[in-house]
Amino acid sequence: MRNVLRVRPRRHAARGPGHPFVRALAYVAAAVVGFAGVGTYEYVTSEFERVHTVDVTALLGDQRPVAPVAPTDAAKGLPINILLMGSDSRSGANAAIGGTNEGMRSDTTIIMHISADRTRIEFVSIPRDSWVKISNCTLFDGTVVKGRTTKFNAAFSNGAKNNNPAEAAACAMTTLEDLTQIFIDEYAVIDFVGFEKMVDALGGVPMCVPGRIVGWDSELNVFPGPQIFNGKTAIDWARTRKARVGKEYYDGTDIKRMKAQQVLMSHMVETALSKNLLLDSGQLRNFITAAADSLTASPQLADPKFVIGLAFSLRHISKDSIVFTTIPFDWTPDGNNVTWNADGYALLDNIKNDRPIAGTSVTDASFAAPVAVPSASSSLAPGATPQPSIDPLGACPPG
């Protein structure tokens, strides 16, 4: 069963090359090269300086996968792979959202692949419970943290010994590159507070809730129907694994939670595309400000010329070419972890070679809501009982 989640256009969105977001990209790109809007450009780019940037290249060693070779045709681009990570750090204001906990883990890890021809953006979630070989990794003080075979999430935790998200990201990058031979160009780590502020800066995210959901492990408490999630509700939705739906109780897994996160992210992308974000300098600045203080990233991702130039290069992308999926997997015999299967490695090979992943047979490895359990056609843990799944994208009637 294929399980590729596509960004769906909003009913009132403009179509074709006249889309306001496309025009906005063109205007801002022109400002970058000095043709117009210099004051606006400088007003916005000052916020990029607040992003915490760390170049981790020195930590990645000299055994990295071979990076793509620049094309001889200047009109062609290079594929770009960005590792996106959501940190569950409980330091500072994050404790008010996630509670107190020692250390730092990655709640979410996603490979964002941008095709060389700029016609596709593919988001591939990596299950944190993937049973893999974690690589040794090096910290800035020269300490080498030994790897072992365990859950993928341990890679980020190994690098977080000094509570440095950049070192944690570098360790996750090293492990992922060793496992997949995919060259990771950039990285970004954001915490609870930054994610919540980003949603609020968008004015909320439209969602469709299939039923009354009350979280056990979060403060999620939502009623059925179409609604706008503010930042607080969005972060609760993204974090929830255990919940009550109506009169039923579900003890979910991170695998199920990933699909809920993908649904939320697809709606965030849809919301951003529906707004004249880049034409409204105040709104754009607010969005950048929301993320800046909670974001640790590679230097390129805080370079406004790079970011806006990349956005401009994507001006012709079709919404149908923005997809969210999960690495296909099989459950381990104990039902507690997963291992990537042949379909999973085929998908990763497509990413490595810049082929569309939509052509890959993707098993239904992630499920529709944080509280849903897999359908009968899904890969079930041993002994699991199939139950009706919940689909937030299809639960509300059109209108």
N, C-alpha and C positions, 0 to 999 in steps of 0.2 A: 504494500500500500504506500502510495506517495504521500508525504506529509510536508509539503512546502507551503509556507504561509506567505502570501503576497500582500503588499500594501494595496488596499482597495481605495479607489478615488472616492471622495465625498460627492454626494449627489449634486451639490451646487458648484463643484470645482470647474474651472474653465479647462478646456481641452486644447491640445495641439500647441504649436509654437507660441500662441498668444497667452499662454499661462502666465499670470502675474509674477509667479516665483521665477520663471525663466527670464522675464524682463528685468526683474530685480537683480538677478545674477549678472546680467549684461551691464547694467548701470554701475554696479559696484566694481566689477572688473575694470570698467573704463576708468573709474576713480583711482584704482590701484596703479594704472599706468599713467596717470596724470592728466587725463582728458577732462575730467569733471569731478565735482564733489570732494575736493581735497580736504576741506574743513570737516565734512562728515566722516571721511575716511579716518582722519587723525583723531576725531572724537571717539570713534568706535575702537580703533586699534590700541588706544591707550589701555583698554581693559585687558587685552591679550597679555600685557606685561604682568598681570596679576597671577597668571597661570604658573604653577610651580613646574619648571622644566628641568629635566635631568637627562643628560646624554648617557645612556648605559652601554654604548657600543663596546667600551673597554671590558665590560663584565661578560660579554657574550663569547669571548674566546676567538680562536682562529680556525675552528672546525665547523663553521656555520654552513648551511646550504649555499649553493652557488646562487648569487643574486641574478635576476634577469639582466640580459645585455640590452643596452639602449638601442632602439631601432635606428637604422640608417635613414629612414624616412622621417624627417623632422615633424611631419604632420601626425605621426603615430605617437602614442604614449606608452608607458610601462604599467603593468599591473601593480597595484598597491595592496598590501596586506597590513591591516591595523589590528592589533590585539586590544580589545576592549575588556576591561575588568572592573567589576564593582566590588569595592572593599567593604568588609563588614567591621572595619575598625570601630571600636567603641570609645575612642578618645574624644575629649571635649564634648561638643554638642551632639555628637553621634550617639552618646550613651543614652540621651533622652529618647532616642528612636529605637535603638536596638538593645538597650539594657547594658549592664556591665558584663564584660568578658575579657579574658586575657588574650593577648596576641592579636593577629590580624590574618584574616582569611579572605579568599575571593568568593563572594556569593555568586558571581556571574562571570563567566569567561566566554568571549565571543570572538571568532575571527571575522573581521569585516573585510571582504575581498572586493576591490574595485577593478573591473576588467580594464585591460590596456586600451580597448577601443571606447571605453567610457559608456558602454551600453548596458552594463549590469552592475548592481551592487548586491552582494550575497552575504548574509549574516548567518554564520554557522555556530551554534551553541555547543560547547564542550561540557558534557556531564561532569560535575565535580566528583562523582563517585566512579569515574572511569578507572579501572584497575590497570595501571601502566607502570613502566619503569621511569622513576623520577631521576633526572640527571644531577650530577654534582653541580654546584653553582658557587660562584665567587662573589664576595661582598667587597665594597669599596676599601675596607681596611685590610684586605688580603685574605680574610678568613674564607676557607672552603667548607661549605656545608655539604656533607655526604648525602647522596641520593639513595633511594631504595625502591623496591617495588611496593607500591601502595596506591592510594587514591590520588587522582590528578591534582586535587586541591592542595595536596601537601607541597607541591612545587612552590606555590605562592607563599605558603606558611614558612617554608625553609628560608626563603629570602627575606622574611619579615622579622628576623631575629632582632634587628635593631629598630623595628617599627618604622622602617623606611619603605614607603610604597614603591619607589623606583627600584630598589634592590629586589623587592618581592616580584615586581613585574619582570625584571631581568631573569630571575630564576624560572618563572613561568615560561618566558620566551625561549630560554635554553632548552627546557624539557620539550616544549611543543615543536621546536625546530628539529630536535633529535628524533622525535617520534614520527614526524610527518615529512621532513625535508622540505617544508614550506618556509621560504625566507620571509621573516616578519620585518616589515619596513619601519613601522611606528607602533607606539603603545600609548594607552591612556588609562588611568585609574581614577575612578570617582567614588566618593563615599556616600553614605546615606543622606547627609545634609545637602550635598551638591545635587543629588538626583531629585530630591524633594523640591529644591529651589528651581531647578530647570523646568519641572512640570508647572509650577506656579507661574514662572516667567512666560510660559506658552499660553497662560490663561486657562490652564487645566487641559485634560485629555478626555474626549468623548469615549465612553465605553458602554457596552451593553451587558448587563449582569443577568445571568440566566435564572437566578433564584436568590432567596435570602441567604447570605453567607456570613457566618460569624467565625472569626479566626480563633484558634486555641493559642497559637504561638505568636500572635500579633494582635493589634487592636482593630483589625478589619471587621467592619460591621456595615454591610451594604444590603440594599433592598433590590428586588428584581426590576429590570427595565432599563431604558436608555438614560444615561446621566453623564455628568462631567465629574471626573475624578480630579480633586485638587492634589497637591503634592503629598500631603499626609496620607490620603487614601491610596494614592498610587504606590507609595513605598510599602504600605501595609499589604497591598495586593501582591506586589513583587516578592515580598518576604514570606508570605503565608504558605505553609505546607500542611498544617493540620487545621481542620475547620469543621463546622456544622453547616450543612446545606439543607434547609428546611428542617425535617425531623431526623435526617440521617447524619451520622458522624463518619468522617473520613480521616484516616491517618495517612497523609500523603507522603510522597517522596520528593526528593529534589528533581527527579526526572519530570514529574507532573508539574512542578513549580516552574520549570524552564519554559513550558509552553505558555503558561500564564504571562511570564515575562516577555515572551516573544509577541504575544497579542498586544500587550501594553506598549512595547516599543514600536510595533507597526503602527499603532494609533498615534504615537508621538510623532513619527515620521510623517504620517498623513496630515496631522495638525500643522506641523511646521511647513509642509508644502502648500497648505491651503492659505497661509498667511503671507502678506507682503513683508516678510521678516527683514529682508535686506534693504527694502525701500524705506523702512521706518527706522531711522538711526536710533531713536530713543528705545524702541522695542528691541532692536538688535543688541544695543548696548546692555540693556537689562538682562537679556538672555546670556550674553557672554559673562556679565558680572555674576549671575546666579551660579555658573559653573566654576568660574575662575579660582576662587579661594579653596574649593574642594577638589580641584583637579590636579593630578600630577601626570605629566605627559612628556613625550619626546619633543625636542626643540622645534621640529618642523610643524607640529600640530599647534604650536603657539605663535607661529609666524603668519601674520595676517595675509601676506602676499601668497604664501603657499596655500593656505586654507581657502581663500577667496578664489584664487586661480584654479584650484581643484574643483570648487563648486561650479565655476564657470565652465570648466571642461565637461561637466555632467549636465549641462543645460538641456540636452536633447534626450535624456534618459526617460524611458517609459516607466510609469508606475508599475506595470506588470513585470518589469525587470528588476524590481527590488523584492528580494525574497528572504524569508527567515526559515531556518530549518535546524535540525539537530543531527550530529554525527550518528548514523545508524549503529545499533549495538545489540548484543545479546546479554541476558542476565547471567551472572555467575551462579553456580549451583546453590549457594546459600541464599540467593535472592537479595543480597545486600549491596552488591556492586554490579557494574556492567563492564563488558569488554567490547571494543570496537570490532565489528564483523567485516566480511568482505565488502559489503555495500558501503560501509563506513570508510574503508581504505580507498575504495573507488572514488567516493566523493572527495576525499582529501587529495587524491591524485588529480582530480579535475581542478581543484583550487590551485594546486602546485603548477599545473600546466595551463592555467587560465582558460579552461573549458567550462561552459555553462553547467552548473550543478543540477539544474532543472531536468537535465537529461538522464540523471542518475536515478536508479530505483531506490527510493528512500523508504525504509520501513517506518511504520507509525511508532516511532520510538519516544515521542513526547506527546503529552496529552493536553486537553483543551483548557483546563482550569487547575488551580493549585489543589483543589479538593476532589477533582475527578479521578476515577480509576479507569484503567485501560479498557477499551472495548474488546470484544471477543477476538477480533482480528489483529489485535496488537500483540507485541512481545510481552507476555506476562511473566512475572516472577513465579518460580515453582510454587504451586499450591495456591496461587492467587485466584480469586473468584471474579469473573467478568461482571462489571456493573455498567449501567448506562453512563456514558460520558457527557460532559457539559461543554457546550460550545459557545463562548461569549460572543463570537462573531456572527452567530446565526440565531441567537435566541430571541432577538427583538424583531418585530415585524417592520417592514420598510415603511418609510414615511418621515 
